[in-house]
């Protein structure tokens, strides 16, 4: 399995790389060793962390976008929601 790991506003440390590899090994076991390559982009913004992961297998391609909001007050959540509202 080939892993391409990119960090945006995040330093990719050896510990972080090992953690990602460990989680992907679990997924690889579930898919019975069918993972060919993985591209992962880890990003940190003001109030959130995001992981965009694309997994290429022998049969299909999975695209995952994982978003984790950090502890926010109600006021911060409203401001974040307004900023992320899609344009019509």
trRosetta pair geometry for C-beta under 8 A, 3 or more apart (Angstrom, degrees):
i j d omega theta_ij theta_ji phi_ij phi_ji
1 24 7.0 -180 139 141 153 124
1 28 6.1 -86 -56 -98 151 140
1 35 4.8 22 -113 105 119 108
1 36 7.0 151 -120 159 64 10
1 37 6.7 158 -166 -97 62 33
1 38 6.5 23 174 -4 108 104
2 36 7.2 -10 24 146 95 59
2 37 4.2 -18 63 -114 99 92
2 38 7.2 180 89 27 54 63
3 20 7.3 136 -166 118 141 116
3 21 6.5 -84 -44 -95 169 86
3 24 6.8 152 -97 57 123 170
3 37 7.5 -176 -73 -159 31 64
3 38 5.1 -8 -113 64 69 103
3 40 7.1 -12 -166 11 91 110
4 37 7.2 26 -4 177 100 107
4 38 7.0 -170 30 95 68 55
4 39 4.6 -13 67 -112 111 73
4 40 7.1 163 86 26 58 63
5 12 5.6 133 126 -138 116 147
5 17 6.0 174 57 -116 169 88
5 20 6.2 122 -108 84 133 162
5 40 5.2 -8 -113 67 69 102
5 42 7.3 9 -171 -2 89 107
6 12 7.6 -105 -155 -48 12 139
6 39 7.7 8 3 -175 108 84
6 40 7.1 178 29 94 69 54
6 41 4.7 -18 71 -111 106 74
6 42 7.2 177 89 25 52 67
7 10 3.8 -118 -164 81 108 84
7 11 6.1 136 120 -105 163 8
7 12 4.4 -162 -27 -42 128 90
7 41 7.8 166 -87 -161 22 56
7 42 5.1 -20 -111 69 71 98
7 43 7.6 157 -164 -83 49 43
8 41 6.4 26 -9 178 109 99
8 42 7.1 -175 27 92 70 47
8 43 4.0 -6 65 -110 111 88
8 44 7.2 -171 96 25 70 60
9 43 6.2 57 41 -160 100 64
9 44 4.4 -122 105 60 110 88
9 45 7.1 108 56 -75 157 41
10 16 7.8 -178 158 -171 113 168
10 42 4.9 -75 71 114 154 105
10 43 6.6 -153 -6 -120 118 19
10 44 4.9 123 -62 -11 96 109
10 49 8.0 76 -76 -138 137 99
11 16 7.9 142 102 15 62 149
12 16 5.7 -129 -152 83 54 127
12 17 5.9 69 171 -60 97 96
12 42 7.2 131 -87 44 92 129
13 16 4.7 95 52 8 78 102
13 17 7.0 -141 93 -5 41 87
14 17 5.5 -53 -144 38 33 114
14 18 6.2 36 156 -22 66 106
15 18 5.8 -54 -149 35 29 112
15 19 6.5 32 152 -21 63 105
16 19 5.6 -52 -149 33 33 113
16 20 6.5 32 154 -17 65 104
16 42 7.5 -102 169 31 132 174
17 20 5.9 -56 -151 36 31 110
17 21 6.3 31 151 -19 65 108
18 21 5.6 -55 -147 38 31 113
18 22 6.3 36 153 -24 65 104
19 22 5.7 -51 -149 31 30 113
19 23 6.6 27 154 -15 63 104
20 23 5.9 -56 -150 37 32 108
20 24 6.2 27 154 -15 66 110
20 40 6.1 -174 -163 81 140 168
20 42 8.0 -109 -80 -51 137 130
21 24 5.8 -58 -144 41 30 109
21 25 6.3 40 153 -30 64 102
22 25 5.6 -49 -151 25 30 116
22 26 7.2 34 149 -19 59 98
23 26 5.8 -49 -162 27 37 113
23 27 6.9 33 145 -13 65 104
24 27 5.4 -51 -150 39 42 113
24 28 6.1 49 149 -25 69 103
24 35 7.1 177 175 154 100 173
24 38 5.8 -85 -134 -26 143 171
24 55 7.9 177 -137 -107 101 115
25 28 5.4 -49 -146 34 33 116
25 29 6.6 38 152 -22 63 99
26 29 5.8 -52 -155 31 32 111
26 30 6.7 31 149 -17 63 104
27 30 5.6 -53 -152 35 36 113
27 31 6.3 18 155 -4 68 109
27 35 6.9 73 111 -58 98 141
27 55 7.1 -98 140 -118 143 156
28 31 6.0 -64 -143 49 30 100
28 33 6.0 43 169 -102 92 39
28 34 7.6 -176 -150 42 65 51
28 35 4.7 -82 -106 14 90 127
29 32 7.5 31 -178 -79 33 30
29 33 7.6 25 -102 -52 35 64
31 34 4.4 -103 146 44 105 102
31 35 5.9 97 76 -41 141 84
31 57 5.8 -111 180 -119 146 137
34 57 4.4 39 129 -163 103 106
34 58 4.6 -100 -161 16 95 102
34 59 6.5 -9 177 4 143 95
35 38 6.5 0 -179 -48 124 101
35 55 6.0 -62 -128 -169 105 103
35 56 7.3 98 -161 77 64 52
35 57 5.5 -54 -97 -99 45 77
36 56 4.8 -59 62 108 105 97
36 57 6.2 149 -1 -129 88 20
36 58 6.3 124 -45 -63 109 61
37 55 8.0 176 93 -153 45 44
37 56 4.7 12 56 48 82 118
38 53 6.7 -15 -169 -166 101 94
38 54 7.0 160 -155 83 52 54
38 55 5.2 -9 -107 -107 87 68
38 56 7.2 -153 -73 22 41 74
39 53 7.3 162 86 -152 52 45
39 54 4.6 3 54 53 97 103
40 51 6.4 -16 -165 -168 98 95
40 52 7.2 155 -154 82 47 53
40 53 4.8 -2 -107 -107 84 82
40 54 7.8 -159 -70 27 46 61
41 50 8.0 -3 106 111 88 93
41 51 7.2 157 79 -155 52 46
41 52 4.5 -3 54 55 103 102
41 53 7.8 -157 26 -69 62 45
42 49 7.5 -10 -171 -175 84 97
42 50 7.5 160 -155 87 42 54
42 51 5.5 -10 -104 -105 70 79
43 49 7.1 162 87 -159 55 52
43 50 4.6 -10 61 61 102 98
43 51 7.7 -177 22 -77 72 35
43 52 7.4 29 -1 -2 113 100
44 48 7.9 -177 -151 97 46 46
44 49 5.5 -18 -105 -108 69 78
44 50 7.9 -172 -76 23 28 72
45 48 5.2 8 57 57 102 81
45 49 7.7 -173 25 -83 68 31
45 50 7.1 30 -1 -3 105 111
47 69 6.3 4 141 -153 95 79
47 70 5.4 -137 -172 44 58 99
47 72 5.6 43 -164 -83 130 120
47 76 6.2 162 -109 164 150 120
47 80 5.5 -86 62 -91 148 136
48 67 6.0 -10 -177 -169 132 88
48 68 6.3 153 -161 80 77 49
48 69 5.1 -42 -100 -104 96 52
48 70 6.2 -151 -88 -4 37 82
48 80 7.6 114 -30 -154 116 140
49 67 7.7 153 83 -158 49 44
49 68 4.7 -11 61 61 93 105
49 70 7.1 85 -11 -51 89 95
50 65 7.1 -14 -168 -173 103 81
50 66 6.8 154 -159 84 52 57
50 67 5.3 -10 -108 -106 85 67
50 68 7.4 -168 -77 23 40 70
51 64 7.5 -1 109 111 92 102
51 65 7.7 166 86 -156 52 37
51 66 4.3 -2 57 57 97 109
52 63 7.9 -10 -173 -172 83 85
52 64 7.3 168 -155 90 39 58
52 65 5.3 -3 -110 -111 76 74
52 66 7.8 -160 -72 26 33 68
53 62 7.9 -1 113 109 92 95
53 63 7.5 163 89 -156 52 42
53 64 4.5 -6 61 60 97 104
53 65 7.9 -171 25 -76 66 33
53 66 7.0 21 4 -1 109 107
54 61 6.6 -1 -174 -178 92 102
54 62 7.2 167 -154 87 45 54
54 63 5.1 -8 -106 -107 81 74
54 64 7.6 -170 -75 24 36 68
55 61 6.9 165 84 -158 53 54
55 62 4.4 0 54 55 103 102
55 63 7.9 -161 24 -72 67 33
55 64 7.4 31 -5 -1 103 107
56 61 5.3 -14 -107 -109 64 89
57 60 5.6 13 56 55 109 57
57 61 7.1 -172 23 -83 72 38
57 62 7.2 44 -9 -5 110 98
69 72 6.0 -55 164 -6 114 121
69 77 7.7 48 -177 -109 150 91
69 80 7.6 114 -130 130 120 167
72 76 4.0 -132 -167 91 101 122
72 77 4.9 128 115 -58 131 80
72 80 6.8 -52 -141 -6 162 141
73 76 4.8 96 51 7 74 103
73 77 7.1 -136 95 -7 39 87
74 77 5.6 -54 -149 34 33 113
74 78 6.6 33 154 -18 65 103
75 78 6.0 -54 -153 34 31 110
75 79 6.5 28 151 -15 64 107
76 79 5.6 -56 -147 39 34 111
76 80 6.1 35 154 -21 67 107
77 80 5.7 -54 -145 37 30 112
77 81 6.2 32 155 -21 64 107
78 81 5.7 -54 -146 36 29 112
78 82 6.4 31 155 -19 64 105
79 82 5.9 -53 -148 35 30 111
79 83 6.4 29 154 -19 63 109
80 83 5.8 -59 -150 37 30 112
80 84 6.3 13 157 -7 66 115
81 84 6.0 -68 -144 46 28 102
81 85 6.7 53 153 -55 64 88
82 85 5.8 -28 -154 -12 33 117
